[in-house]
Amino acid sequence: MTKEAYLNALRAALAGMSEQEKDAAVSFCEEALMDRMETGLTEEEAVAAMEDPAQMAEKLAVAIGRAPEKAKPVTGEKGTDSNEWQKMLLTCPANRLNHIDLEAGNLPIKVILAQDDQVRLTYYTRARNVYEAKVDGDTMTLREVAREKKNGIFNMIFNFELGTLPRVEIVLEVPQDLMADLRIKTRNAGISLKGPRMLTHVDLGTTNGGLAIEQLKCISLEGHTTNGGLTANDVETKKTISLHTTNGGVSASRCHAKEHLALKTTNGGIAAKDCTANCEMNIHTTNGGLAFSGLDAGAITLRTSNSRINGSVKGPQSQWKIDSHTTNGKNSLPGWQDGAKPLNVHTTNANIHVTFE
């Protein structure tokens, strides 16, 4: 069945809705189909992955106009002590969601695979830090909606010394074939993600914490942090991979972008192994070394300062248009060579050693 035929059948099955509701429902499903096609499915395969129009119409009829779903306590009642965390759980069928948007402060966030087709968000709330999670329409959100004011530095030190801030972790469980944008933000804590293979656009950000990304397949990936390390293993995107940090190292292996791949930091080293990009690859740091092997792209830029550049790129040297320079160091590359693919390699006060596979 074609996309047009599926959407026409869906509209016909939505007979009990208003025209405005029908338009919203059809638009929702059309976007879901386009997301599937962007991951590489054919039009027929994308339609086959959807529920049949009659079943989809039943679900949409229930979902449209329904009040937002909110989380429920996992066990017991919420404590009255402002330092007592209450565990909460929010569950939603994955096929209802187009967007997942989580924001947390000072709490680590982990994304793992679910064992079924449900999305589950486990989080914590307390009187001093009130978090609220809900599903409204096609969007799941988590926000800190209220925070108790602290009584200066003494209050902060007193609470930490007494151990009244237990280590809690937000956990998001998603099916392997989730078709929803994912945005996660926190601060002073890390973010880890492992397993999803068909997310659409992924945006992960934190400060003073690390990012760890593994076994991810999506349309595009952006990961950024400050004062923390960043690792990415077995990542594949239909468009771009952009991983940035400051004052921390970056490690990437088996990362493949159909368009652009960028790894960037300051005051830290970058290690890259078997990474590719159909268009441009840009690896850039300052005051940190670059170590790499098996790189390949339409164009590659490798740049640092006061540190060594050492590694290998794929293909014979003759295919590369080389622009390379260092000061106060040795350089295995010619300063200039006219090939088909640009290779720009620059540092200062250190050696350049690049070989070709």
Helices and strands as residue ranges (DSSP letters): H 3-13, H 19-38, H 43-48, H 53-63, E 69-70, E 72-73, E 86-93, G 94-96, E 99-103, E 109-113, E 118-125, E 129-136, E 139-147, H 152-161, E 170-174, E 181-185, E 191-194, E 201-205, E 211-218, E 220-224, E 230-237, E 241-244, E 250-257, E 261-264, E 270-273, E 276-284, E 290-303, E 309-313, G 317-319, E 320-325, E 336-337, E 341-346, E 352-356
